Amino acid sequence: MMTLNEGTLDRGIRVVVGIILIALVFVGPQTPWGWIGLLPLITGIVGICPAYSLLGIRTCPVKKN
């Protein structure tokens, strides 16, 4: 089971950037490259970034027991 590795601010930024990139598919340059916005959108919603896991990065605060 993967644990969350993105903090609230990080997740919010990812969701906003993802929505903006996807919006570029419909307005603006209208290129299919805007679909790359699905990656930050999905990782922002889920809260798990595979690249962060590989690099050992964690922006989510550690839960205290």
Buried (B, 14 or more C-beta within 10 A) or exposed (E): EEEBBBBEEBBEBBBEBBEBBBEBBEEEEEEEEBEBBEBBBBBBEEBBBEEBEEEEEBBBEEEEE
